Amino acid sequence: MALRTLDDLPLPTLRGQRVLVRVDFNVPLAGGEVADDSRLREALPTLHELIAAGARLVLASHCGRPKGEPDPALSLRPVAARLEKLLGRPVRFAPDCIGEAAAAVTSSLGDGEVSMLENLRFHRGEKADDPAFAAALAAHAEAYVNDAFGTAHRAHASVVGVPRLLERKAAGRLLVREVEALGRLLGEVERPFAGILGGAKISGKIDTLTNLLPRLDVLLLGGGMANTFLAARGLEMGRSLVEEDRLETARQILTAAEAANTRVILPVDLVVTDDLEHASGAETADVAAVPAGRMAVDVGPRTRERFAAEIARARTLFWNGPLGVFETPPFDAGTTAVAESLGRCAGFTVVGGGETVAAVKRAGVASRLSHVSTGGGASLELLAGKILPGVAAVERA
């Protein structure tokens, strides 16, 4: 997929032009402040280039799930304040994303100045891709840049509606980097190619598994989804999370892996407990001997060693999803161990979104990986071979 980039606008022609930049500033807020500004930092290269070109920036994002109406707890005002510090220049905040209040801010921008619209999802028209709402957003600008990979799989007004209306449009540096890194996994890769998939359920990853499986040399499975595969092989999983309605799907995936000569590595031991609140009662059990009243909450030490050996051999690797109840220490140990193994891997390593990103950051290895994606759902859909609406909207004709 060939994307239009900032160089195609081209940058020197943007001086004095208003550019609506769709960013992904869906960040955690706590006590009226940004709790994690990673996504803001990821957007800085694109913003700096546009500012240097003299463009007048109109930043647009959603935050949280406000259900189509204003929610003060999800206002982007604290985000604008944090971005102001990161950019080292004022960020003018518009109290709405459309209408007179927003226009008063965006129409008075000077060259190289920055504004931020209020949360897009305070209006139902955003998620509905309402033409009138898209037109109201497009009225703020003469050009459009999408740098929000995390929402590229959503056909929302700011993602597909606005670029339909503005002839000058492009992908920002972050979006280009995401598509190139993840797209590389679907091409000719250096082998062995290993995939690590975790998380609670198979459900949201079936299409990704189906598309990746024939390309992989080895698939490592952990987390709640591994329980379903173990149960599909006839093992008793006690009180562990098992998707009973996906057992046949798991069997089909295992059969497909065998046909594709893809090795599937399942846990051989698990950390089990009867109470997530009291770690002292946890123990390690063989997968064939999970006690009836206990549930799996992490992969065990032998599994971690086996995964580490496979990771060390890999020359291309993709990881999405924690291998245990990552948010409840000490049941994050397996996920952390895998993150540390990735940090030592000499191959091309890609981590996809959400808790997996939190894991590599907590382990202090994020900077050692080839690519850390900002979009969990978007990365899975791209690797499933699906067309992402936000990417298609800024492709070359």
Summary of the structure (lengths in Angstrom):
residues: 397
radius of gyration: 22.6
end to end distance: 10.7
largest distance: 68.6
contacts: 1459
relative contact order: 0.13
helix: 44%
strand: 17%
